[in-house]
């Protein structure tokens, strides 16, 4: 299963914060293939909100909402199940300094069927 792990700041970290190098968490997971990718995000003041209303593209600089908790990074995990994702997340320094949100990727019905099907040789498009 694939999970998006949001790394979130918190105003109430654990009493014993974790100052360990995050690379001690990253390196073994990268080597095992359990961590697909991860990045630190720029500050939320550098964000841009985009929406379309009445056919017009509207943008706004800065955060969409004022909040004390901010997504400051993410990791994509490829694991067997939620229990393994939780175990991996619990070892991340931000599990003590902030919080981590695990969210599974949506599994679409057609994607599950396609994964079980034999690969097709070629497909002609209807508009070809």
N, C-alpha and C positions, 0 to 999 in steps of 0.2 A: 504494500500500500504506500501511496505517496502522501506526505503531509507537508503543509506549509507551516512553519514555526515562526510566528511573529515574536520578535524580541521587543519587550515593552519596558519603559522606565517606570519607576514607582516612587511615590513620596514616602512609602513605608517599607524600606528594605528590611531584610532579616536583621536581628540584633547583631549577628556575626556576619558582616559582609564578606564577599569573596573577592579578593584582589588578585587571584591567580590569572595567569596569562591565558586568554581565550584560545590561543593556539594549542594549548595542552588538551583542549576539548576538540578543536577542529582537526588537528593532524591525524589522530587515529581514525576518526570517522571518515575523513577523505580517503585514507588508505583502504578502508574496508568497503567503500562505496555506499555507506549508509547516508552520507551527506552529499547531495547532488551539487548544490551551490549555496552560497550564503554571502551576504554583503551587509555592510554598515550603510545606513542611509544618511544623506545630508540632513542638517537640522530642519525641523518642520517649518521654520520661517522661510526656507527656500522652496517650499512646495507651491504648486499651482493647481487650483481646482478648475476643472473643465466640465461644462455642461452645455447642452443644446436646448434652447427654449424658443418656440416660435420660428424654428428654422435658423436661428442665429447662434453662433458659437460664443459662449460667454466664459470668460476666465477671471479668476481672482487669485491674487498672490497671497501666500501665507496659509496658515492652517484653516481648514474648513470650520472647525469648532475649537473653542478654547477648552483645554483639558489639562489635567495635571499628569496624565499618563500618555506617553507618546511612543509610537512605533519607531524604534531607532535602528532596526535591522531585521533581517529575515534569514532563514535557512530552509531549504527544501530537503526533507528526509525521505529516503526510500527504505521502508522497514516492513517487517512481517505483519505487524498489527499495532493497535493503539498502545498496548502495554509496552511494547518495545520503544515506541515514540516517547512515551512518558518517562521511561527509564533513561533514555538518551537526554531528554530535556532536563531532567532532574540534575544531571551532572554539569549543565551549562552554568557559568558564573552568574548569569542574569537570573537564574532560578532563585538565587538568594538576594541579589542586588535589585531586582525588578520582578518581572514575571514573564512567562512564556505562554503564548496561546498556540495550541496545536489545532489545525483545521485540515481535515482530509480533503484531497482533491475530489471533485465530483466524478463519479463513474457513470458514464452515459450508457444506456442499454445497448446501443449500437456498437460502442467501443468494446464492450464485453463480448458480444457476439463475434466481432471482427477478430478479436484476439484468439478465439477458438477456431476460426475458419482457416482453411488452407489459403495461402497467398494466391491471388489471381495473377494470370500472366499479364494481361493488359485490359484496360477498360476504355471503351469509346465513350466520348461525351455526347449527349443528345444534341448539343448545338454545334457539333463538329461537322 
